[in-house]
Amino acid sequence: MTERKLQLTGIDPVQLLGFNDAHLQLIEDQFDATVSVRGDQVTLRGAQQDVAKVEKIFKELIFILNKNGNL
């Protein structure tokens, strides 16, 4: 099992995770990884390959939010 942490500094968690965590649920349904969000920190846990893919997805979503202000 692998664990990775991401910081959401300057990111609105609701925009990233979606209304009622809709974006988060889509991600968790597709990968064998769990995502925990506490304040401005996202913790990813699961199989190494899945955690790496989920981390990449979150980094891309964060990039889009920083660039466009929304998803």
C-alpha positions in Angstrom: 0.0 0.0 0.0 1.2 3.4 -0.9 0.3 6.8 0.6 0.9 10.2 -1.0 -0.1 13.7 0.1 -1.0 16.8 -1.9 -1.4 20.3 -0.7 -4.4 22.4 -2.0 -2.9 25.8 -1.2 -5.1 28.4 -2.8 -7.6 25.9 -4.2 -11.2 25.8 -3.3 -11.9 22.1 -2.3 -15.5 22.3 -3.5 -14.4 23.3 -7.0 -11.8 20.5 -7.0 -13.9 17.7 -5.5 -17.2 18.8 -7.0 -20.6 19.5 -5.5 -21.3 16.8 -2.9 -17.9 15.3 -3.8 -19.2 14.3 -7.3 -15.7 14.6 -8.9 -14.1 12.7 -6.0 -16.7 9.9 -6.3 -16.0 9.5 -10.0 -12.2 9.2 -9.3 -12.7 6.7 -6.4 -15.1 4.6 -8.5 -12.5 4.1 -11.2 -9.4 3.3 -9.1 -8.4 1.1 -6.2 -7.5 4.1 -4.1 -9.0 6.0 -1.3 -8.9 9.8 -1.1 -9.2 11.7 2.2 -9.4 15.5 2.4 -8.6 17.4 5.5 -8.5 21.2 5.2 -6.0 21.9 2.4 -4.4 18.4 2.3 -5.4 15.5 0.2 -4.2 12.0 1.2 -4.2 9.2 -1.4 -3.9 5.6 -0.3 -4.0 2.3 -2.2 -2.1 0.3 -4.7 1.0 2.1 -6.0 -0.1 2.2 -9.6 -3.6 3.5 -8.8 -2.2 6.1 -6.3 0.1 7.3 -9.0 -2.7 7.7 -11.5 -5.0 9.4 -9.1 -2.2 11.8 -8.1 -1.7 12.7 -11.7 -5.4 13.3 -12.2 -5.5 15.6 -9.1 -2.4 17.5 -10.3 -4.0 18.0 -13.7 -7.3 19.2 -12.1 -5.3 21.6 -9.8 -3.4 22.9 -12.9 -6.7 23.6 -14.7 -8.2 25.3 -11.6 -5.2 27.5 -11.3 -5.2 28.4 -14.9 -9.0 28.8 -15.6 -10.5 29.4 -12.1 -12.9 26.5 -12.6 -13.2 23.0 -14.1 
